[in-house]
Amino acid sequence: MTSTERGIAAAEAHSAHNYHPLPVVVATAEGAWMTDVTGRRYLDLLAGYSALNFGHGNRRLLDAARAQLERVTLTSRAFHHDRFADFCTRLAELCGMELVLPMNTGAEAVETAVKTARKWGYRVKGVPDGRAKIIVADNNFHGRTTTIVSFSTDPEARADFGPYTPGFESVPYGDLAALAAAVDEHTVAVLLEPIQGEAGVLVPPAGYLPGVRKLTRDRDVLFIADEIQSGLGRTGRTFACEHEDVVPDVYVLGKALGGGVVPVSAVVSSREVLGVFAPGEHGSTFGGNPLACAVALEVIELLRTGEFQQRATELGAHLHHELGPLAGGGAVDAVRGRGLWAGVDINPSRGSGRAVSERLLARGVLVKETHGATIRIAPPLMISKADLDWGLDQLRHVLGV
Ligand SMILES: *Cc1c(COP(=O)(O)O)cnc(C)c1O
């Protein structure tokens, strides 16, 4: 047995098989590169589903974490700590909002947004108790909790996990008329990904997000943008909504907010909306902990200069310039995306998304398929152009183009 085989067998022996990882056992990582237990190097074109926008082992993020490790790591929210105010203030500033409610994982932040919208609906909008409705989009991905999978349209994510939480209605993504028809007097929120990541990096038609903004404003409904994957630089802007000059009522953030170091998520909104919470009504032991705040503060600092957004714009243009011509050429059916983020639909003649991912692994490139036939390309935003080009060469090679 090789050390890779041993590592995989050991992992499979005592873990639930809720994932099907590629056969590589990572030992170390730096920047856009990971090294496995045999010393082989791989270019990371997944970046932890965009949790690693600033790269592996980012010096500034590690220094911030290290310094905080020596000071205090956890207080619980029973007490104040001296990183909390700065974190909330800076994050609110970055979002152009007023209040922040910190959590840990993305799913928890989505749950928090759902609770926020319902409470806002009852207390501010005046929806009769127990009647609040939240509209979501088909093929959404917002996490894995029982409530969130209740409004998933993906049978794999949902089956066998009922009974399902009521109060949600799903409409086709990108279809403004369907959304307008679904809004009624009990609707408290529309919850959307401005670009659907897990669905295959689906960019909605131009005008859709502004249409959602206008509709929700006109009908006194909250627009909740789940920017957990699309936000914090990935698309070339701090938020994907910015591409269409849209400001939602609520941002849901996660993934890159923790810099790939610790899980950090947050709901960010106005005083009118997040102000609905009173002590005891919601919380988390770890949410807003000192270590999380210290790392996230440095993430916010990295984003404030705009250099990562600029890089994602420039390298993203290059990425799409290189990938675009592949579409329709036999190997690739379609390419979508924005900034340094692309979904590449592989033509079945070249094998499944999984097969292509395995062939890329063999050539030293790490990606992961989504929904069978789509390869997602989302490298750390600090990747060099030369490395990205090398990765694209490997992709063309395994596709035979
Ligand atoms: C990853 C993701 C989530 C869930 O985040 P977790 O940290 O895995 O719970 C929610 N929404 C979107 C858009 C995501 O990409």
The ligand as an ORCA input file, in Angstrom:
! r2SCAN-3c Opt
* xyz 0 1
  C     -21.025     26.885      1.100
  C     -22.283     27.627      1.039
  C     -23.177     27.647      2.113
  C     -22.981     26.812      3.358
  O     -21.813     27.116      4.040
  P     -21.215     26.073      5.104
  O     -20.112     26.836      5.774
  O     -20.731     24.889      4.330
  O     -22.328     25.722      6.030
  C     -24.311     28.429      1.995
  N     -24.545     29.156      0.887
  C     -23.711     29.154     -0.160
  C     -24.026     30.007     -1.356
  C     -22.561     28.382     -0.134
  O     -21.748     28.350     -1.197
*
